[in-house]
Amino acid sequence: MFKLINSKWFQHPIFWMLSIYAIASYFSISSIFKFIDVFYALLFHVPLFFLVYVNLRFLIPKFLNHGKYLQYFVSIAALLLVSYGLHELTFNVLFPLMDSDYYMVSFTEWQILVSIFLIYLILTTLIKLSKSWYTLQQVEKEKLSLELNSLKTQINPHFLFNSLNSIYSQALAKSDQTPETVLDLSNLLRYMLYEVEEEMVPLTKEVEMLENYVELQKIRMEENSTVDFTILGNLDGVKIAPLLLFPLVENAFKHGMKDNAEQAFIDIRLKVDSGISFSIKNKLGQIDDMEKGKYGGIGLENVKRRLELIYPNTHKFEILKTETEFQVNLSLV
């Protein structure tokens, strides 16, 4: 049923039936609705059909959708002129040729006629553009959903390999930390694979996942490298889009701890008050990455696109870079 309602074969006939009724009512010469009124409205719609479908099928796809605004408006002016001529042709030439008991002429002043034409042009153009915008938004959401699923199921193999190697080394050394490390990895994998099906998840779970990830990364860090994770405010009852913060943290470790750089650091701060404020700062990675425009990669782009769709006009996202540091600030209202 929903598919039928969204079909153009349902929507267009409904639109034109309502339009014919509206025009017939507008031009009716009496309070009683008669067949002559409908007949007049049908003739009146001949140029309207032409006007609307030339605009929808030709002018919008060829000019407006490609940003050729000057050509579009010039074409609209020409279309209005042709439609006006078709209106006159319908009532002054074609109708007299019909075998009819009615005598009918167009008594609409040209200013009113052009105004009606403009109303139909604007109305149908807005409907067309709104449907195109809605379709685009759905496509973007589906694309981001696929990217999120990819993010969930394609955990960085290098990170996973290193984590297992670290656990293996701990096991050989009979470290007391081995069970806790295995549990951290298990919890991280469980969250990323199974617990982020909802559009929004508790912030507490998102933070727990990030803490597990940080603890696993700490195993391989140099002794003079530091990671600080500061949390301020009450996280209970607060929700966030799943895995929204993870690419930011992953990016910081990927570049901030690159090649086990000496005196590397990562500073993560999360604050919850009237909204969510998240910032992460790390030692700047190799300059060649920055020069090639690859610093952050698709991870940051994924975050940007998700923010635009999930938090429109309610977020602030900024990237700051100095000669030695890279910082990302995110605010959600």
HELIX and SHEET records of a PDB file:
HELIX    1   1 PHE A    2  ILE A    5  1                                   4    
HELIX    2   2 LYS A    8  PHE A   27  1                                  20    
HELIX    3   3 PHE A   35  VAL A   54  1                                  20    
HELIX    4   4 ASN A   55  LEU A   59  3                                   5    
HELIX    5   5 ILE A   60  LYS A   62  1                                   3    
HELIX    6   6 LEU A   64  HIS A   66  5                                   3    
HELIX    7   7 TYR A   69  LEU A   89  1                                  21    
HELIX    8   8 THR A   90  LEU A   94  3                                   5    
HELIX    9   9 PHE A   95  LEU A   97  1                                   3    
HELIX   10  10 TRP A  110  THR A  153  1                                  44    
HELIX   11  11 PRO A  157  LEU A  172  1                                  16    
HELIX   12  12 THR A  178  TYR A  194  1                                  17    
HELIX   13  13 LEU A  203  LYS A  218  1                                  16    
HELIX   14  14 PHE A  246  GLY A  256  1                                  11    
HELIX   15  15 LYS A  258  ASN A  260  5                                   3    
HELIX   16  16 ILE A  287  GLU A  291  1                                   5    
HELIX   17  17 GLY A  297  ILE A  310  1                                  14    
SHEET    1   A 2 VAL A 201  PRO A 202  0                                        
SHEET    2   A 2 LYS A 239  ILE A 240 -1                                        
SHEET    1   B 5 THR A 226  LEU A 232  0                                        
SHEET    2   B 5 PHE A 265  VAL A 272  1                                        
SHEET    3   B 5 ILE A 276  LYS A 283 -1                                        
SHEET    4   B 5 GLU A 325  LEU A 332 -1                                        
SHEET    5   B 5 HIS A 315  LYS A 321 -1                                        
END                                                                             
